[in-house]
Amino acid sequence: MKKSLILAIAAALFSLTVQYIRAEEININTLIPVKIYITTHDDVYKFNALGVGIEELKDGYIEARVTREKIDELISSGWKVEGRTIEKVDPKIATQYHNYTQMTSFLDSIHSLYPAITKKVSIGKSVQNRDLWAFLVTDNPDSNENEAEVRLAANIHGDETVGRELCLAMIDSLTKVYGSIITIKDLVDSREIWFMPSLNPDGYELNQRYNANSMDLNRNFPVPDGSIGEDDTYNNEVETQRMIDFWSGKRGVLSLNYHGGALVANYPWDYTVVRCPDDALAKEVSLGYSRLNPPMYASTVFDSGVTNGWDWYYVYGSLQDWSYHVTSCLDITMEIGTKWPPASQLPSYWSDNREGMLYFIRQAGWGLQGIVTDSLTGLPINWASVVPFGIDKPVYTDTIGDYHRMLMTGQYDLIYSAIGYHEKWADEVRVRIDSVTNLDMQLAPILITGIVSDSGGGNPIPGALVEIVGLRSDTTDSGGTYQLRWNQDDYYSLKASAAGYTTVIYDSLKFENDSTINFSLSTDSGVAGRPGVNVFITRLEQPYPNPGRSGIHIRYQLAASGPAVLDIYDITGRRVKSLPQGTVPAGAVRTFTWDGSDRFGKKVSAGVYFCRLTALGIERSVRFIMLK
């Protein structure tokens, strides 16, 4: 009886705090703005299981929007819940900002005045059919050049508006002084500077956090671990999908996404307590911005005005996590104060953030850069991977072969790789965070060569067709020789055929290195539909994941049935562990998982290791990396 009375009184008091919502608007599905009080910071990690998405974390409480049913559930579980008033924007203030039409006209005007250094692109439409503008400032905006790409975005929450105006102000500033201030000209000439002033134009026009479908776009991006976001759906809103489509095809280096409601630079990850591979770099870049923003750096809430996302509060489905996970673009959530302040305060916000914005643009082009090309043709290699040893986060080359990789000051061993090419290492490369190191790299293609001959007399067969099925082919020369580039990313069949001969197929092949495969073709009996002959070879694949920490998977195949042994060696040649495989049937692709332990059961240290397959008098070896 007492508990029921307490709940009734609490519900009555709560009703008084939400009187600004009309009675007819409150129903079981209405999302009511609330404060939910917490006792300790650890309480923030409980709300995901309770079905409550955090909008903001304040001193002693979180802000959220929940149904009336959820309010009753929380109160009955002992949580203190109060309604909160959503600050309404004075129309007189709103008209002093750039609404969608004014923003579009502004961008059109800048492009008209400075067509040689700007480009306006619509990446798609919003729910209410407004263009999602991306605006590029760079020299030669229609050309793909060896330049780092940096993104400054804002307004993913429609009622967080200051960043939108900062983006427009920076566009205006860069273009106006391009011809008169040499440092600005150097930035514009050596970077691709992308601005996205409004990721949620519908939300801005509706004066609400969400898009026109009432979805929080910063909870709508794919979560790195594949779990469902706080939006409770795997479906992407149109604004989210357009952002994914556009930036998945680019090689962004550094980006920020402006928010309002707090004053802090927030770096990945949002979704997990585990630190991101570039944790030290992410923190340092955030500090670099904060140091140039006096109110942020002087924060009494956050140490030097920066925080790890999870340490503040979790977010599942944030733009910054998706950006870093999928595109390797380090993205910082920049909370810069009040969500929608009076326009009279915008000059102050501009003064506080201008130098930080220039720092971000500058920082994107520092670190390591270069061009990766084919050693035989000299042509650029697209999607080549560049990985600093010990940092499990690759960056990738663009269509002209250029790559850009921010790194903390230090000495690095670098791994260059690409599908169809031999891996190559660059050792002890010195890199600084405040300058640029140039390192071009050539990769040699993986080549499969051999001779096609007559099984009867051993004579070469010119004009035979040798084909990597579904990929590419070559015709043998007068000596019966062929040469093909091999892709090591998947299993392929290698087939040889010639008029009057039976086709031979080497099935289910995967090579990491140059190989020689000869074919001996027998005279065709003339029987229609005669099948090809499948031939197996002994092979050892590259272990995966590589680099890895534990649970290293090793795949291999034998040409004929027999006993096989896998041996693990360290970089000194010392055998760490022997892994007998027993008798393995011919042609069977076997996978063995090594737990990363030595012969004494102790986990091996980080470093370079080799795996050797011994079977039927044949040996195959591959190199891989173990991390801590």
C-alpha positions in Angstrom: 0.0 0.0 0.0 2.8 2.4 1.0 4.8 1.7 -2.2 1.7 2.3 -4.4 1.1 5.6 -2.6 4.7 6.7 -3.2 4.5 5.8 -6.8 1.2 7.7 -7.2 2.7 10.8 -5.6 5.9 10.6 -7.7 3.8 10.3 -10.9 1.7 13.3 -9.8 4.8 15.4 -9.2 6.2 14.3 -12.5 3.0 15.3 -14.3 3.4 18.8 -12.9 6.8 19.1 -14.5 5.6 18.3 -18.0 2.6 20.7 -18.2 4.2 22.4 -21.2 3.1 19.3 -23.2 -0.6 19.5 -24.1 -2.7 16.7 -22.6 -3.9 15.5 -25.9 -0.2 15.1 -27.0 0.7 12.7 -24.2 0.0 9.1 -25.0 1.8 5.8 -24.6 4.1 6.5 -27.6 5.0 10.1 -27.0 8.7 10.7 -26.2 8.8 13.0 -23.2 11.9 15.1 -22.5 13.2 14.1 -19.0 16.0 14.3 -16.6 17.1 11.0 -15.0 19.2 11.6 -11.9 22.3 9.4 -11.3 24.3 8.7 -8.2 27.7 7.9 -9.7 29.1 8.1 -13.2 28.9 4.3 -13.5 25.1 4.7 -13.7 25.3 5.9 -17.3 26.3 2.4 -18.4 23.0 1.0 -17.1 20.7 2.9 -19.4 21.3 0.9 -22.5 19.9 -2.2 -20.9 17.0 -0.2 -19.6 16.1 0.9 -23.2 17.0 4.6 -22.5 19.2 6.5 -25.0 21.3 9.3 -23.5 21.1 12.6 -25.3 23.3 14.6 -23.0 25.2 13.9 -19.7 24.9 16.7 -17.2 26.2 17.2 -13.7 24.2 14.6 -11.7 21.7 13.6 -14.3 21.2 12.6 -17.9 18.9 14.1 -20.5 16.7 11.6 -22.5 13.4 11.2 -24.1 11.2 8.3 -23.1 7.6 7.2 -23.2 5.2 7.6 -20.2 5.3 3.9 -19.8 9.1 4.0 -19.5 8.9 6.8 -17.0 6.6 4.7 -14.7 9.0 1.7 -15.1 12.0 3.8 -14.2 10.3 5.4 -11.1 9.2 2.0 -9.9 12.8 0.8 -10.2 14.0 3.6 -7.9 15.2 6.2 -10.5 14.4 9.8 -9.9 12.9 11.2 -13.1 11.9 14.8 -13.8 10.4 16.4 -16.9 12.5 19.1 -18.6 11.6 22.0 -20.7 12.9 22.1 -24.3 14.3 25.5 -25.0 12.2 27.1 -27.7 14.0 29.3 -30.2 12.9 32.8 -30.6 11.9 33.3 -34.3 13.8 36.6 -34.2 17.0 34.8 -33.3 16.4 32.0 -35.9 16.1 34.5 -38.8 19.6 35.8 -37.9 21.0 32.4 -38.7 21.2 30.9 -42.2 18.2 28.8 -42.7 18.3 26.1 -45.5 17.5 28.5 -48.3 19.9 31.2 -47.1 22.6 28.6 -46.5 22.2 27.3 -50.1 22.3 30.8 -51.5 25.4 31.5 -49.4 27.2 28.5 -50.8 26.1 29.3 -54.4 27.4 32.9 -53.9 30.8 31.7 -52.7 31.2 29.2 -55.5 30.2 31.9 -58.0 32.9 34.3 -56.6 35.6 31.7 -56.3 35.0 28.9 -58.9 38.7 28.1 -59.2 39.0 26.9 -55.6 35.5 25.7 -54.7 33.0 23.0 -55.6 29.4 22.5 -54.3 28.2 18.9 -54.3 24.8 17.4 -53.3 25.4 14.0 -51.8 21.7 13.3 -51.8 18.4 14.4 -50.4 17.0 14.5 -46.9 13.6 13.0 -45.9 11.9 16.2 -46.8 13.8 16.5 -50.1 16.4 19.1 -49.1 19.9 18.7 -50.6 22.7 17.5 -48.3 25.5 19.9 -49.3 29.2 19.1 -49.3 31.3 22.1 -50.1 35.0 21.7 -51.2 37.7 24.3 -50.8 40.9 23.4 -52.6 43.0 24.4 -55.6 41.9 22.4 -58.7 38.7 21.2 -57.1 37.8 19.0 -60.1 41.1 17.1 -60.0 42.1 14.3 -57.7 45.5 15.3 -56.3 48.0 14.1 -53.8 46.4 16.0 -50.9 45.0 15.0 -47.5 41.2 15.1 -47.2 39.8 16.8 -44.1 36.1 17.1 -43.2 34.3 19.7 -41.0 30.7 18.8 -40.5 27.8 20.1 -38.3 24.2 20.1 -37.4 23.7 16.3 -37.3 21.3 17.3 -34.5 18.9 19.8 -36.0 18.8 22.0 -32.9 22.6 22.2 -32.4 23.3 25.1 -34.8 26.5 26.9 -34.0 28.8 24.6 -35.9 26.7 25.2 -39.0 27.6 28.9 -38.8 31.2 28.2 -38.0 31.5 26.1 -41.2 30.0 28.9 -43.3 32.3 31.4 -41.7 35.4 29.3 -42.4 34.4 28.8 -46.0 34.0 32.6 -46.3 37.3 33.3 -44.6 39.4 30.8 -46.6 38.1 31.9 -49.9 38.3 35.7 -49.2 42.0 35.7 -48.1 43.2 32.9 -50.4 45.0 35.4 -52.6 46.5 37.6 -49.9 47.6 35.4 -46.9 50.3 32.9 -47.9 49.6 30.5 -45.0 46.0 30.1 -46.0 46.9 29.7 -49.6 49.3 26.9 -48.7 46.6 25.1 -46.7 44.0 25.4 -49.5 46.6 24.3 -52.1 47.8 21.3 -50.1 44.5 20.0 -48.6 41.1 18.9 -49.8 38.9 20.8 -47.3 35.4 19.5 -47.2 32.6 21.3 -45.3 29.2 19.8 -44.6 27.4 22.6 -42.7 24.1 20.7 -42.2 23.9 16.9 -42.0 20.2 17.3 -40.8 18.6 20.3 -42.6 15.1 19.0 -41.9 15.8 18.9 -38.2 17.1 22.5 -38.4 14.0 23.7 -40.2 11.8 21.8 -37.7 13.8 23.1 -34.7 14.3 19.6 -33.4 17.2 17.2 -32.6 15.9 14.5 -34.9 15.4 14.2 -38.6 11.9 14.4 -40.2 11.3 10.7 -39.3 12.0 11.5 -35.6 15.3 9.6 -35.7 18.5 10.6 -34.0 21.0 10.5 -36.8 23.9 10.2 -34.4 22.5 6.9 -33.2 21.8 5.6 -36.7 25.2 4.7 -38.1 26.4 1.1 -38.1 28.0 0.1 -34.8 31.6 -1.3 -35.3 30.9 -4.6 -33.5 27.7 -5.2 -35.6 25.3 -4.7 -32.7 22.2 -2.7 -33.1 22.4 1.0 -32.4 20.4 3.0 -29.9 17.9 3.7 -32.7 16.8 0.0 -32.3 17.1 -0.6 -36.0 19.6 -1.7 -38.5 17.9 0.5 -41.1 19.8 3.6 -42.1 17.9 6.9 -42.5 18.4 8.5 -45.9 20.7 11.2 -44.5 22.8 8.5 -42.8 23.0 6.4 -46.0 24.0 9.3 -48.2 26.8 10.1 -45.8 28.0 6.5 -45.8 27.8 6.3 -49.6 29.7 9.5 -50.2 32.5 9.1 -47.6 33.0 5.3 -48.2 34.5 6.3 -51.6 36.9 8.8 -50.1 40.1 8.6 -48.0 39.4 11.1 -45.3 42.2 11.6 -42.8 40.8 13.8 -40.1 37.3 15.1 -39.4 35.2 16.8 -36.8 31.5 16.9 -36.2 30.1 19.9 -34.3 27.6 19.5 -31.5 26.1 21.6 -28.8 25.1 21.1 -25.2 28.5 20.7 -23.6 32.0 22.0 -24.0 34.5 19.2 -24.8 36.4 17.4 -27.6 35.2 13.8 -27.5 37.2 11.1 -29.3 36.6 7.4 -30.2 35.3 5.0 -29.2 31.8 5.8 -28.1 30.5 2.2 -28.1 33.1 0.3 -26.0 35.4 0.7 -23.1 38.2 -0.7 -25.2 40.5 2.0 -26.5 40.8 2.6 -30.3 44.1 1.7 -32.0 45.0 5.4 -32.4 43.9 6.3 -28.8 47.0 8.5 -28.1 46.7 10.2 -31.4 43.0 10.8 -31.0 43.6 12.4 -27.6 46.4 14.5 -28.8 44.5 15.9 -31.8 41.6 16.6 -29.5 43.9 18.5 -27.1 45.3 20.4 -30.1 41.9 21.8 -30.7 41.1 22.4 -27.1 44.3 24.3 -26.4 43.2 26.8 -29.0 39.7 27.2 -27.5 40.3 28.9 -24.2 36.9 28.2 -22.6 37.1 24.5 -23.6 40.7 24.1 -22.3 39.8 25.7 -19.0 37.0 23.2 -18.4 36.4 22.3 -14.8 34.4 19.2 -15.9 36.8 17.6 -18.4 40.6 17.3 -18.0 41.9 20.0 -20.4 38.6 20.0 -22.2 38.8 16.5 -23.8 37.3 13.1 -23.1 37.2 9.6 -24.4 33.6 8.9 -25.6 32.9 5.8 -23.5 34.4 7.5 -20.4 31.9 10.3 -20.8 28.8 8.2 -21.7 28.3 5.4 -24.3 26.7 6.0 -27.7 25.8 3.1 -30.0 25.6 4.2 -33.7 27.6 7.5 -33.7 29.1 9.1 -36.8 32.6 9.2 -35.2 32.7 5.5 -34.5 31.5 4.6 -38.0 33.9 7.1 -39.6 37.0 5.7 -37.9 36.0 2.1 -38.1 35.0 1.9 -41.7 36.9 4.7 -43.5 40.0 5.0 -41.1 39.2 8.7 -40.9 39.7 9.9 -37.3 36.6 11.8 -36.3 36.2 13.9 -33.3 32.8 15.0 -31.8 33.3 18.6 -31.0 30.9 19.9 -28.4 31.2 23.7 -28.4 28.6 25.0 -25.9 25.0 26.2 -26.1 22.9 24.4 -28.7 21.2 27.5 -30.2 22.5 30.7 -28.7 21.4 34.2 -29.7 23.0 35.3 -33.0 24.7 38.1 -31.1 26.9 35.5 -29.5 28.1 34.0 -32.8 31.2 36.3 -33.1 32.4 35.0 -29.7 32.0 31.4 -30.8 33.9 32.2 -34.0 36.7 33.7 -32.0 36.9 30.7 -29.7 36.9 28.1 -32.5 38.6 29.7 -35.5 42.1 28.7 -34.6 41.1 25.2 -33.7 39.5 24.8 -37.1 42.6 25.9 -38.9 44.6 23.5 -36.7 42.5 20.6 -37.8 42.9 21.5 -41.4 46.6 21.8 -41.0 47.0 18.6 -38.9 45.3 16.4 -41.5 48.2 16.8 -43.9 51.0 16.1 -41.3 52.5 12.8 -40.5 53.3 10.3 -43.2 52.3 10.5 -46.9 53.4 9.1 -50.2 52.4 7.3 -53.4 52.2 3.6 -53.9 52.8 2.3 -57.5 53.2 -1.0 -59.4 56.9 -1.9 -59.7 56.4 -3.3 -63.3 54.1 -0.6 -64.8 54.7 2.4 -62.6 50.9 2.9 -62.4 49.3 3.9 -59.1 47.7 1.2 -56.9 44.3 2.0 -55.6 43.2 0.6 -52.1 46.8 -0.3 -51.1 47.0 -0.7 -47.4 49.5 1.1 -45.1 49.8 -0.2 -41.6 52.2 1.0 -38.9 53.4 -2.2 -37.0 51.6 -2.4 -33.7 48.7 -0.1 -34.6 45.9 -2.2 -36.0 44.3 0.5 -38.2 45.3 0.7 -41.9 44.8 3.6 -44.2 44.3 3.2 -47.9 45.6 4.7 -51.1 43.3 6.7 -53.4 42.9 6.3 -57.2 46.1 8.1 -57.8 48.0 5.9 -55.3 48.4 8.6 -52.6 48.0 7.9 -48.9 48.1 10.1 -45.8 48.6 8.8 -42.3 48.7 10.9 -39.1 51.0 9.4 -36.5 52.4 10.4 -33.1 56.0 11.4 -33.2 58.1 8.3 -33.3 59.9 5.6 -35.3 57.7 3.1 -37.1 58.0 -0.1 -39.1 55.4 0.2 -41.9 53.7 -2.6 -43.8 52.5 -1.9 -47.4 50.2 -4.4 -49.1 47.5 -4.7 -51.8 45.4 -7.4 -53.4 47.5 -8.9 -56.2 50.9 -7.7 -54.8 53.7 -8.8 -52.5 53.7 -7.3 -49.0 56.6 -4.9 -48.5 58.1 -3.4 -45.3 59.7 -0.1 -44.6 61.7 -0.3 -41.3 62.5 2.5 -38.8 60.8 5.3 -40.5 60.9 8.6 -38.5 57.6 10.5 -38.4 56.6 13.6 -36.6 53.1 14.8 -35.6 53.9 18.4 -36.6 55.5 17.9 -40.0 55.3 15.6 -43.0 57.4 12.6 -43.9 57.2 11.6 -47.6 57.7 7.9 -48.4 56.7 6.5 -51.8 56.6 2.7 -52.2 56.6 0.3 -55.2 54.9 -3.1 -54.8 55.7 -6.1 -57.0 52.7 -8.0 -58.4 52.2 -11.7 -57.4 52.9 -13.6 -60.7 51.9 -17.1 -61.7 54.0 -18.4 -64.5 54.4 -21.8 -66.2 54.6 -23.8 -69.4 51.8 -25.7 -71.2 53.1 -28.8 -72.9 52.0 -31.9 -74.7 51.9 -34.9 -72.3 53.0 -37.2 -75.1 56.2 -35.6 -76.3 56.7 -32.8 -73.9 56.6 -30.2 -76.6 55.3 -26.7 -75.7 51.8 -25.8 -76.9 51.7 -22.3 -78.3 48.3 -20.5 -78.3 46.9 -22.4 -75.3 44.5 -20.4 -73.1 45.4 -20.2 -69.4 42.7 -18.7 -67.3 42.2 -17.7 -63.7 38.6 -18.5 -63.9 36.4 -15.5 -63.6 39.4 -13.1 -63.3 41.8 -12.9 -66.2 43.6 -15.0 -68.8 46.7 -15.2 -71.0 47.7 -17.1 -74.2 50.9 -19.0 -74.3 53.8 -17.8 -76.5 55.8 -19.9 -79.0 57.6 -21.6 -76.1 54.3 -22.5 -74.4 54.9 -20.0 -71.6 52.2 -17.9 -69.8 52.3 -15.3 -67.1 49.3 -14.1 -65.0 48.9 -11.7 -62.1 47.4 -13.4 -59.1 44.9 -12.0 -56.5 45.6 -13.5 -53.0 42.2 -12.3 -51.6 40.2 -15.4 -52.5 40.3 -18.9 -53.9 40.5 -19.3 -57.6 40.7 -22.1 -60.2 43.5 -22.1 -62.8 42.5 -23.7 -66.1 44.5 -24.5 -69.2 42.9 -25.5 -72.5 43.9 -25.9 -76.2 42.3 -27.1 -79.3 42.5 -30.9 -79.5 43.5 -31.3 -75.8 41.7 -32.2 -72.6 41.3 -29.2 -70.3 43.2 -29.3 -67.0 42.0 -27.4 -63.9 43.9 -26.7 -60.8 41.1 -26.2 -58.4 40.6 -24.0 -55.2 44.0 -22.3 -55.3 45.2 -19.4 -53.1 48.7 -18.0 -53.4 50.6 -15.4 -51.3 53.8 -15.6 -53.4 55.0 -16.0 -56.9 54.4 -19.6 -58.1 55.1 -21.8 -61.1 52.3 -24.0 -62.3 53.0 -26.2 -65.4 50.3 -27.9 -67.4 50.7 -31.2 -69.3 47.7 -31.7 -71.6 46.8 -35.0 -73.2 45.2 -35.4 -76.6 41.4 -35.1 -76.4 39.6 -38.3 -77.2 36.9 -36.3 -79.0 34.2 -37.4 -76.5 31.7 -34.5 -76.2 31.5 -33.0 -72.7 34.6 -34.6 -71.4 35.2 -33.0 -68.0 38.4 -31.3 -67.0 40.9 -33.0 -64.7 41.2 -31.5 -61.2 44.7 -31.4 -59.7 45.6 -30.4 -56.2 48.8 -28.8 -54.9 50.4 -28.5 -51.5 49.9 -24.9 -50.2 50.0 -22.9 -47.0 47.9 -19.7 -46.8 48.6 -16.5 -44.9 47.4 -16.9 -41.3 44.5 -14.6 -40.3 43.9 -12.3 -38.6 47.3 -10.8 -39.4 48.4 -9.0 -37.3 46.6 -10.9 -34.5 46.7 -11.5 -30.8 45.3 -15.0 -30.3 43.2 -17.5 -32.2 45.4 -17.4 -35.3 43.8 -19.4 -38.1 46.1 -21.3 -40.4 44.7 -22.9 -43.6 46.6 -25.4 -45.8 46.0 -28.2 -48.4 48.0 -31.2 -49.5 48.5 -32.5 -53.0 48.4 -36.1 -51.8 47.2 -37.8 -48.7 49.8 -38.0 -45.9 51.1 -36.8 -42.5 51.6 -33.0 -42.0 53.2 -30.8 -39.4 52.9 -27.1 -38.7 55.8 -25.5 -36.8 55.8 -22.0 -35.4 59.2 -20.1 -35.4 60.1 -16.7 -34.0 62.2 -14.1 -35.8 65.4 -15.6 -34.6 64.6 -19.0 -36.1 63.8 -20.7 -32.8 60.9 -23.1 -32.9 58.3 -21.9 -30.5 55.8 -24.8 -31.0 55.2 -27.9 -33.1 51.6 -28.7 -34.1 51.3 -32.2 -35.6 48.3 -32.5 -37.9 48.1 -36.3 -38.4 47.2 -37.7 -41.8 45.5 -35.2 -44.0 43.6 -36.4 -47.1 44.5 -35.0 -50.6 42.7 -31.9 -51.7 41.1 -31.2 -48.3 41.4 -27.6 -47.1 42.2 -27.8 -43.4 42.1 -24.9 -40.9 44.1 -25.1 -37.6 43.7 -22.5 -34.9 46.8 -21.7 -32.9 46.1 -20.1 -29.5 49.3 -18.0 -29.5 51.0 -20.1 -26.8 54.4 -21.7 -26.9 55.3 -25.3 -26.0 55.1 -24.5 -22.3 51.6 -23.0 -22.6 52.8 -19.4 -22.1 51.5 -16.7 -24.4 54.2 -15.6 -26.9 55.4 -12.0 -27.0 54.6 -9.5 -29.7 56.7 -9.7 -32.8 57.2 -11.4 -36.2 56.7 -15.1 -36.5 56.8 -17.8 -39.2 54.6 -20.8 -39.8 56.1 -23.8 -41.7 54.1 -26.6 -43.2 56.0 -29.9 -43.8 54.3 -32.7 -45.7 55.4 -35.3 -48.3 58.9 -33.9 -48.4 57.6 -30.4 -49.3 57.9 -27.3 -47.1 55.9 -24.1 -47.3 56.4 -21.0 -45.0 54.5 -17.8 -44.3 55.2 -14.8 -42.1 52.8 -13.2 -39.7 52.7 -10.7 -36.8 51.6 -11.2 -33.2 50.4 -8.2 -31.2 50.3 -7.8 -27.4 
